Amino acid sequence: MGLPERPTDAPQNQEASRCVLLARQPRTRMCLLKGCEQPFHPHQASEHYCSARCREEAREWSAWKAQQKYRATVRGKEKRIRLMSICIYVYADLMSVTLKRKVQSRRYRERVRDKRTQPNMTKATHLRDRCLSHFATLGIPFRPESLDVLLTKAEKENLSHLDFLDQLIGEQANARRERSIQWRIREAHFAEDKSLEGFNWKFNPKAFDRQQIEELATGDFIRRRANVILVGWSGVGKSHIIQALGQKACVHGYRVLYRTSADLISDLTASLADKTLPEKLRRYARPDLLIVDEFGCDKIEREASP
């Protein structure tokens, strides 16, 4: 007889060993994380996710879900309101402290700036008063407010010395020039306030040569001491033109005197009676431009010159 066979060599034992080996092989599972759902082989029976990342995301989602569920309860709402009140109070406290610090910092900067600029301001004020005194001595009516505005503008725009001087003197020069023009117009005794801009050139375009009239408006004929005579029918605008030319002459700086022929004859006739004819003649010869209007259009003139 030979040796007995090993139990494992029996067919029954081989089948049992194969079943044990099959039972030890891991089963394939699907990852429970929504959106992943990939198959994997778990190492333990409690594994439900394919990787540590999926496990962490599932844990975060579970925590968020539990938090939302708690916040929906009455206790969660009360706690959230209480936390919001505390946050608002803390934020308001921080804002008040920040604003207070800003105000204190601004006041400190202003004090430092005032201390630094005080000597310069004192010097500038002294120079300003001196300039105003110089203007008063020269007879220039310069207001202190205008000087302050101009100084501020020069500092902001960084004006050069010539620009500052031009704006300083130009304003007063323009004002004086305008007053002089108005005075010359007033002393000319025009019958009406007429201008070339207000003349209707289309009313009778053949009555006047516009280019020639505009050339006369330059006042060059006054400088050349030339005489100008306007002849035409009544109503074409001769009086308008000559008074407008007279006002242009006032703008150019010439002294003008306007008289109608009737007023001129009456004045000279009266001067013969009171023996002031030389004085009257000097008065009419004094202006740079003497305008005599309405020749032959007045009854007194026709009676004086039959």
Residue pairs with C-beta under 8 A, 6 or more apart in sequence:
7 13
8 14
8 17
26 41
26 42
26 43
27 41
27 42
28 39
28 40
28 41
29 39
29 40
29 41
29 42
29 47
29 48
30 37
30 38
30 39
30 40
31 37
31 38
31 39
31 40
31 48
31 49
31 50
31 51
31 54
32 48
32 49
32 58
33 49
33 50
33 54
33 57
33 58
36 49
36 50
36 54
38 50
39 50
40 50
40 51
42 48
49 55
49 58
70 76
71 77
71 80
124 151
128 144
128 147
128 148
128 151
131 147
132 142
132 144
132 147
135 141
135 142
140 172
141 172
142 172
146 171
147 168
150 164
150 167
150 168
153 159
153 167
154 163
154 164
154 167
159 167
180 253
181 250
181 251
184 250
184 253
184 254
184 255
184 256
185 247
185 250
185 256
187 255
187 256
187 257
188 246
188 247
188 250
188 255
188 256
188 257
188 258
188 287
188 291
189 257
189 258
189 259
190 243
190 246
190 247
190 258
191 239
191 243
191 258
191 260
191 293
192 239
192 240
192 243
193 247
194 239
194 240
194 243
194 244
194 247
195 244
195 247
196 213
196 214
196 217
196 241
196 244
196 245
196 248
198 244
199 237
199 240
199 241
199 244
200 237
201 208
201 210
203 237
204 236
204 237
207 232
207 236
207 237
208 236
208 237
208 241
213 241
213 245
216 228
216 245
217 244
217 245
217 248
218 248
218 252
219 248
219 249
219 252
219 254
221 228
222 249
222 254
222 288
222 289
230 238
230 241
230 242
232 238
234 297
238 293
239 293
239 294
242 291
242 293
243 258
243 291
243 293
245 291
246 256
246 258
246 289
246 291
247 256
249 256
249 288
249 289
250 256
254 287
254 288
254 289
255 286
255 287
255 288
255 289
256 287
256 288
256 289
256 290
256 291
257 284
257 286
257 287
257 289
257 290
257 291
258 291
258 293
259 267
259 284
259 290
259 291
259 292
259 293
260 292
260 293
260 294
260 298
261 292
261 293
261 294
261 295
261 296
261 297
261 298
261 301
262 294
262 298
262 299
262 300
262 301
264 284
264 292
265 300
265 301
265 304
265 305
266 300
267 280
268 277
268 280
269 304
271 277
271 279
271 280
284 290
294 301
295 301
296 302
